């Protein structure tokens, strides 16, 4: 982006089954019976693309999140689904969550290179280390790897995947029928990686993809997570409840880039927001109250216990939280633990009130208002140093995404804050990022 080009938002549609509110599946505007229907996700993808959003994002874990008795949980493996959505769309980016703790680099490099080819250069990888002991127990482990060790493994994992993506030169395939040469000698090379966690010979069995590397996204906000993001990530999905907290996180993370030889515009920070949209503020608040009234307390209590690393079963819902462990003693999602604990402490919330506050965003900010009020909130965070864009988390689907695209996006476009047409061919182009030079070319 040149100095004369106005700075604009990046907007990502974070899709989750019936919607992000944990009671969305009970609302008559949703279709929970369609969460394994490809055409449902194709419709959502086309809606997001109609709004000129940068990308779609799918979260993932390798365990069943939440109690299926009380919520529409479970669903498609994200890379499989995004491959299907690649042929139903033309422009929108396709970002999948894949764990570095419960996968191997060769598998992941191959899958993302394949998605990038299939989509014409629209793939993105949300890199997570996983934070749930249930995931560990699906892979033969009784306990989760220690937090800092997970990030150490993730750093080497990413080094290996990058080397594999670069193991083919861009011009490797010469397809010379007369000489009988498909790829020039030396254009496809082994990587011969020998590290603390991985031994990988390579080369990858997929040619170098349109973007070279997919867009690299990260979602951890702990100290380890922020340092990993500063070194590797090109976009960060994060959760803050207040403008001041957003500004602090934004300044902190951007300040870490220089030591890795990176500039501020090489990393985009996208806080999550769950916008509850109504024609009037009263209508929006009524919808928020309606969703809260449909919550199943047993489900919320289980989710809250997981976030806080503390079993809350049997405690009075209208009482306060018990004494909580210190963040250093949490081996799951440290940053989300701290956010939720501080929210409860700052606003003196009971357990019931906290479950209600977390129902729409699981710690991400929830804001109910008119399209104008939503646009004002996004503009404030964007212009006041708290965000480069936003991870939009519709509370219910499909209507929550329709409302955002049809009523909020046009306001942002009229304010000059968001594109009116797609520019560039790849997801990296949308983010103003250069295509990485292949190491095999050297």
Buried (B, 14 or more C-beta within 10 A) or exposed (E): EEEEEEEBBBBBBBBBBBBBBBBBBBBEBBBBEBBEEEEBBBBBBBBBBEBBBBBBBBBBBBBEBBBEEBBBBEBBBBBEBBBBBBEBBEBBBBBBBBBBBBBBBBEBBBBBBBBBBBBBBBBBBBBBBBBBBBBBEEEEEEEBBEBEBBBBBBBBBBBBBBBBBBBBBBEBBEEEEEEEEEBBEEBBBEBEBEBEBBEBEBBBEBBBBBBBBBBBBBBBBBBBBBBBBBBBBBBBBBBBBEBEBBBBBBEEBBEBBEEEEBEBBBBBBBBBBBBBBBEEEEBBBBBBEBBBEBBBEEBBBBBBBBBBBBEBEEBEBEEBBEEBEEBEEBBBBBBBBBBBBEBBEEEEBBBBBBBBBBBBBBBBBBBBBBBEBBBBBBBEBBEEBBBBBBBBBBBBBBBBBBBBBBBBBBBBBEBEBBBEEBEEBBBBBBBBBEBBEBBBEE
